[in-house]
Amino acid sequence: MNIDIIGDIHGCFAELEELTKKLGYSWESGLPLHPQGRVLGFVGDLTDRGPESIRVIETVFGLWEKKLAYYSPGNHCNKLYRMLIGNKVKINNGLETTVAELNQLNNRDYKRIKKQFITLYEQSPLYQILDNGNLIIAHAGIREDYIGKFNSKVKTFVLYGDITGAADVDGFPIRRDWAKHYQGKPWIVYGHTPTKEVRIVNHTANIDTGAVFGGALTAFRYPEQETVSVPSSMPFIAEKFRPIE
């Protein structure tokens, strides 16, 4: 399997376009297609905070519909989904930017984007098990003993990481460093926690390099185990890059 897995996009469509072109994809058809048949993977958090969440949804849905992409939802995806199906959620933590974009649409386009995202979310697994079990794409990662399970405890881990339930002095959730203790053979490619550099530990790769916070948008190429990045056009916000406790 030849796949390029892209970290948390958060509405940074320009960076997505630039990164896929750098990876050798052509946009002539309106979607990023690779001449050698490589496909794209997405670790979730397609939307919120960045300027073009709708274009990111359209692109990922278009690829997924043609079976040219693998997508696993992130916590921001989960919240947007809950909002779109009518659940009451707080419009904060970046969701307000996506809502503002949606509110600019006419009724027909709103219904189309809503249907696309709900379909993408509902028909994609919580996490992807690919290449005969040798590759896992999970938004915030996954413990080895959780692979193959889909209960509520696993869902919380995959969407939010190995949270302790406590918060640090800045209000950020404290997370255990599960990757440091991972001993499995499958590669686990994930995002969720922005770091200034790609963090590769024990067959795990955190590829959220904070595109929406002025860092970079990064892809992990598999099976090559190479990373490719493009710099963000967004303002750099140093305090958003968190070390994993």
C-alpha positions, 0 to 999 in steps of 0.5 A: 500500500502506498499512502500519504497521510496528512496531519490535522488540516483545520481549514488550511486549504492552501497548505493542503493544496501546496503539500499535495502538489509537493507530494506529486499530486495533480489538481487538474481534475479539481481533486489531488490525484497521484499519477502513480496511484498513491492515495491520501490518508487524513488523521481528522480535524479537517475543519475549525480555526482555519479559513477554508474548512468547507473547501477541505470538506469538499476535497476530502469527501470527493476523494473518499467518494472515489475511494482515493482517500482514507479518513478517520475523524478527530474530536473537532470532526465529532463535534461538527458532526454532532452539531450538524445532526441537531445536537446542542454543542458549544460553538467555541474552540474553533467551531465558530469559524466553520459555522461562520463559513456555513452561514455564508452559504445559500440553503442548497449549498449548506444542505450539500456540505452538511450531507457530505460531511455527515456521510463522510463521518458516518461511513468512516471507521473510528480509526483505520486498520490498513495494509493487513494490520501493519498501519493504523491511522487514529486521530490522537493515537491508540494503545496496542491493546485497543486495536480492533476494539471500538467501545466508548473507552477506545473512542475517547482515547482515539479522539482525545488521547490518553487523558488523565482527566486533569488539566495543567495550569493553562487549562490544557488536558494532561495526557499520558505519553502512550507512544513512549510505551508502545511496543507494537509492530503496526505503524500508528500515525496520528495527530491531535497534539501540535508539536513543532517537529514530527515526533516519531517514537516506537513505530508511532508518528505524531504528524500534527505540526500545527498548521493552523497555529503557524507551524507546518502541514505535514504528511507521513509517506508509507511505506517509505516512512518519510515525512514531507512538510510545507510551512503554514501561512497562518500567524505563529502562536507558540503557546499552542504547541504542547509538549506531551507530559 
